[in-house]
Amino acid sequence: IKTFIAKICHMNKSILHVFDVKFDTTTKVLTIIVNFVLILTICLMANILHEEIGLVVIGVEVIVMAIICSTLILGFVFSPWKLILTNHELTIRCRAYSRHILIKDIASCTMNSEFNDYSTIRLFASGGFWGYYGLFWNSKYGKFKAFVGDRSSTFTLKLASGEIIVLGCENSKALTTEQTSLINNSEG
């Protein structure tokens, strides 16, 4: 047990900061409205199931309810939650998984991405329900991934592989300053 605790303490020494992903007002309102409508739909469909109707209608309703429940659950678990910066990596933490990006693999980190541009198109993504996350496209970046809660505090990572990731969190200026310093130190 002492070895395990020592490892945790050693790991925590390398953590510089943990940044929460906060939602902007639009995201909060959209998430509340969509959740309300989906839950209301489930309740109404559950009431219809108590009536005597055909098996085909019941089958369709069960499928629709399963899709709605999946949307609610998947929207929550895949939404961005925290960004964790250590001396060696940036971790994008969602509720269901984490993406680890080594500092040495980051080519650049710039504030104020083009994600605020309303010409950005969702390819396979959420555009405000539990945040902005998934695969997007715009004319400046082409295809890119985003993990954002508040569109006004975004920054862009360009990886050495050419992949572009748009991120957003509270106090994003502090994160980009620290991260740029780590990138410069890893190059030297």
Secondary structure, 3 states (H helix, E strand, C coil): CHHHHHHHHHHHHHEEEEEECCCCHHHHHHHHHHHHHHHHHHHHHHHHHCCCCCHHHHHHHHHHHHHHHHHHHHHHHCCEEEEEEECCEEEEEECCCEEEEEHHHEEEEEECCHHHCCCCEEEEEEEECCEEEEEEEECCCEEEEEEECCHHHEEEEEECCCCEEEEECCCHHHHHHHHHHHHHHHHC
